[in-house]
Amino acid sequence: MRLVEHQGRRLVEKRMTEPSRHDTEVLALRALADTGLPVPELVEVRPGSILMTLMPGERLDSDDAEVRLDGLRASATLLRRLHELRPPDGLPAAPDDALIIRRYRAAGGPPLPLAIPPAGRAVFCHGDWTDGNLLAANGAVTAVIDWEAAHLGDPLRELSRAAWGAARKDPRSFDVLVEGYGADPAMVRAWFPIHAAELWLWFAEAGPPEYLEQLTGELRSLSHA
């Protein structure tokens, strides 16, 4: 993404090489335009790129720990609101968790208690609800960005993925997100092995080797705990 000048306005240009992710972001942002959720406004859609409004605030992952917790707490309410919206027609399907498990085991990942929790009603999901995709000012969320992974999926899976990732940075994040959303902590934790396997696969295939080594150590420690 980069800042550009367009017809006297400062906008954000986002370029994507995968047409499916480009189309998904456009579909999601159009569906969210009049919902009251803080998302960029589409200005111009081109093949492989999108021009959108520049949203206020800074990435939440750039703030200090206490401000980050405030932002995550506020974001849980927004995530719940997203999951209550009617999803647009044409959203991609949820990740294939059975395939993730098969690939993880075939790749020789550390032992994990891998089981897919019972699925809930499929809802409008962001797909990558992290502090890197939340903009904030003084702990208040000003924008949710990067909708290219939006899909129709399980709401607790999405909440759990956000809580698991955030808690790896600060364990307090789990309670902040789960309580803010209003979910059962045990049901949220049930998804953790799936997220661990998915992240391990990503590091194994595309991520920095040192991150794979670190996560492998974490997962081995958990399996022997």
C-alpha positions as CSV (number, residue, x, y, z in Angstrom):
1,M,0.0,0.0,0.0
2,R,1.2,3.5,-0.7
3,L,-0.1,7.1,-0.4
4,V,-1.0,8.8,-3.7
5,E,-2.4,12.1,-4.8
6,H,-5.6,11.7,-6.9
7,Q,-7.7,14.6,-8.0
8,G,-6.5,16.7,-5.2
9,R,-7.0,14.1,-2.5
10,R,-4.6,12.0,-0.5
11,L,-5.6,8.4,-1.0
12,V,-4.3,4.9,-0.4
13,E,-3.5,2.7,-3.3
14,K,-3.4,-1.0,-2.7
15,R,-2.1,-3.3,-5.3
16,M,-2.7,-7.1,-5.4
17,T,-1.4,-9.7,-7.7
18,E,-4.1,-12.3,-6.9
19,P,-7.4,-11.4,-8.6
20,S,-9.4,-13.4,-6.1
21,R,-8.0,-11.4,-3.1
22,H,-8.5,-8.1,-5.0
23,D,-12.1,-9.0,-5.8
24,T,-12.8,-10.1,-2.2
25,E,-11.6,-6.8,-0.8
26,V,-13.7,-4.9,-3.2
27,L,-16.8,-7.0,-2.4
28,A,-16.3,-6.7,1.4
29,L,-15.7,-2.9,1.3
30,R,-18.8,-2.3,-0.9
31,A,-20.9,-4.4,1.5
32,L,-19.6,-2.5,4.5
33,A,-20.0,1.0,3.0
34,D,-23.2,2.0,4.9
35,T,-22.9,-0.2,8.0
36,G,-21.2,2.3,10.3
37,L,-18.1,0.1,10.7
38,P,-14.9,2.2,10.3
39,V,-13.6,1.0,7.0
40,P,-12.0,2.7,4.0
41,E,-14.3,4.0,1.3
42,L,-13.6,2.8,-2.2
43,V,-12.8,5.6,-4.6
44,E,-11.7,3.8,-7.7
45,V,-11.3,0.1,-8.6
46,R,-8.8,-0.9,-11.2
47,P,-7.5,-4.3,-12.3
48,G,-5.0,-5.3,-9.7
49,S,-5.4,-2.2,-7.6
50,I,-7.8,-0.3,-5.4
51,L,-7.9,3.4,-4.5
52,M,-9.5,4.1,-1.1
53,T,-9.7,6.8,1.5
54,L,-6.9,7.4,3.9
55,M,-8.2,6.5,7.4
56,P,-7.0,8.3,10.5
57,G,-5.0,6.7,13.3
58,E,-1.9,4.5,13.5
59,R,-1.6,0.7,13.5
60,L,-2.6,-0.7,16.9
61,D,0.5,-2.9,17.0
62,S,2.7,0.2,17.1
63,D,1.2,1.4,20.4
64,D,2.3,0.6,23.9
65,A,0.9,-2.4,25.7
66,E,-1.8,-0.7,27.6
67,V,-3.1,1.3,24.7
68,R,-3.0,-1.8,22.6
69,L,-5.2,-3.6,25.1
70,D,-7.7,-0.7,25.1
71,G,-7.8,-1.0,21.3
72,L,-8.3,-4.7,21.3
73,R,-11.1,-4.4,23.8
74,A,-12.8,-1.9,21.5
75,S,-12.2,-4.0,18.5
76,A,-14.1,-7.0,20.0
77,T,-17.3,-5.0,19.9
78,L,-16.7,-4.2,16.2
79,L,-15.9,-7.8,15.4
80,R,-19.2,-8.8,17.0
81,R,-21.0,-6.2,14.9
82,L,-19.4,-7.5,11.8
83,H,-20.5,-11.1,12.6
84,E,-24.1,-9.8,13.0
85,L,-24.2,-8.2,9.5
86,R,-25.8,-9.9,6.5
87,P,-22.8,-11.2,4.5
88,P,-22.7,-10.2,0.8
89,D,-23.3,-12.8,-1.9
90,G,-20.1,-14.2,-3.3
91,L,-17.9,-14.2,-0.3
92,P,-15.3,-17.0,-0.4
93,A,-15.7,-20.1,1.8
94,A,-14.0,-20.5,5.1
95,P,-10.5,-22.1,5.4
96,D,-10.6,-25.9,5.0
97,D,-9.6,-27.0,8.5
98,A,-9.6,-30.7,7.6
99,L,-7.0,-29.9,4.9
100,I,-5.0,-27.9,7.3
101,I,-4.8,-30.8,9.7
102,R,-3.8,-33.2,6.9
103,R,-1.1,-30.9,5.6
104,Y,0.2,-30.2,9.1
105,R,0.5,-33.9,9.9
106,A,2.1,-34.7,6.5
107,A,4.7,-31.9,7.1
108,G,5.7,-33.4,10.4
109,G,4.7,-30.6,12.7
110,P,5.0,-31.0,16.5
111,P,2.2,-33.1,18.1
112,L,-1.0,-31.1,18.7
113,P,-4.5,-32.2,19.8
114,L,-6.0,-31.4,16.4
115,A,-9.8,-31.6,16.2
116,I,-12.2,-29.4,14.5
117,P,-14.8,-27.9,16.9
118,P,-18.5,-28.0,16.0
119,A,-19.2,-25.3,13.5
120,G,-21.6,-22.5,14.2
121,R,-23.7,-20.4,11.8
122,A,-21.5,-19.1,9.0
123,V,-21.1,-15.3,9.2
124,F,-19.3,-12.4,7.5
125,C,-15.6,-12.8,8.7
126,H,-12.7,-10.4,8.1
127,G,-10.2,-13.2,7.8
128,D,-7.2,-11.5,9.5
129,W,-8.4,-9.6,12.6
130,T,-5.1,-8.6,14.1
131,D,-3.6,-5.5,15.7
132,G,-1.7,-4.9,12.5
133,N,-5.0,-4.5,10.6
134,L,-6.6,-2.2,13.2
135,L,-5.9,1.6,13.2
136,A,-6.4,3.4,16.4
137,A,-5.9,6.8,18.2
138,N,-5.7,6.9,22.0
139,G,-7.0,3.3,22.3
140,A,-10.1,4.0,20.1
141,V,-10.3,2.0,16.9
142,T,-10.5,4.4,13.9
143,A,-10.4,1.8,11.1
144,V,-10.4,-1.9,10.2
145,I,-8.3,-2.4,7.0
146,D,-7.1,-5.2,4.7
147,W,-10.3,-7.1,3.8
148,E,-8.7,-9.3,1.1
149,A,-9.1,-12.5,3.2
150,A,-12.8,-11.9,4.1
151,H,-14.9,-15.0,3.9
152,L,-18.0,-16.7,5.1
153,G,-17.0,-18.6,8.3
154,D,-17.4,-19.6,11.9
155,P,-17.5,-16.6,14.2
156,L,-15.8,-18.3,17.1
157,R,-13.0,-19.5,14.8
158,E,-12.4,-15.9,13.8
159,L,-12.5,-14.6,17.4
160,S,-10.2,-17.4,18.5
161,R,-7.7,-16.7,15.8
162,A,-7.6,-13.1,16.9
163,A,-7.3,-14.0,20.6
164,W,-4.7,-16.6,20.0
165,G,-2.5,-14.4,17.9
166,A,-2.9,-11.4,20.2
167,A,-2.2,-13.5,23.4
168,R,1.1,-14.7,22.0
169,K,2.3,-11.0,22.3
170,D,0.5,-10.3,25.6
171,P,-1.5,-13.1,27.5
172,R,-3.9,-10.5,28.8
173,S,-5.2,-10.0,25.3
174,F,-7.2,-13.2,25.4
175,D,-9.5,-12.1,28.2
176,V,-9.8,-8.6,26.7
177,L,-11.0,-9.9,23.3
178,V,-13.1,-12.8,24.5
179,E,-14.9,-10.8,27.3
180,G,-15.3,-7.9,25.0
181,Y,-17.0,-10.1,22.4
182,G,-19.1,-12.0,24.9
183,A,-18.0,-15.5,24.2
184,D,-17.3,-18.7,26.2
185,P,-13.5,-18.9,26.8
186,A,-13.5,-22.7,26.6
187,M,-15.2,-22.6,23.2
188,V,-12.7,-20.1,22.0
189,R,-9.7,-22.0,23.2
190,A,-10.9,-25.2,21.5
191,W,-9.8,-23.7,18.2
192,F,-6.3,-22.9,19.3
193,P,-4.6,-26.1,17.9
194,I,-6.0,-25.3,14.5
195,H,-4.5,-21.8,14.5
196,A,-1.2,-23.1,15.7
197,A,-1.1,-25.7,12.9
198,E,-2.1,-23.1,10.3
199,L,0.6,-20.6,11.4
200,W,3.3,-23.4,11.6
201,L,2.5,-24.4,8.1
202,W,2.8,-20.8,6.9
203,F,6.2,-20.4,8.5
204,A,7.3,-23.8,7.1
205,E,6.3,-22.8,3.6
206,A,6.9,-19.1,3.4
207,G,8.0,-17.5,6.7
208,P,11.4,-16.7,8.1
209,P,13.2,-19.9,9.4
210,E,13.8,-18.3,12.8
211,Y,10.1,-17.8,13.4
212,L,9.4,-21.5,12.5
213,E,12.1,-22.6,15.0
214,Q,10.6,-20.4,17.7
215,L,7.0,-21.6,17.1
216,T,8.2,-25.2,16.9
217,G,9.8,-24.8,20.3
218,E,6.6,-23.3,21.7
219,L,4.4,-26.1,20.4
220,R,6.7,-28.8,21.6
221,S,6.7,-27.3,25.1
222,L,2.9,-27.2,25.0
223,S,2.7,-30.9,24.0
224,H,4.9,-31.9,26.9
225,A,3.2,-29.6,29.5
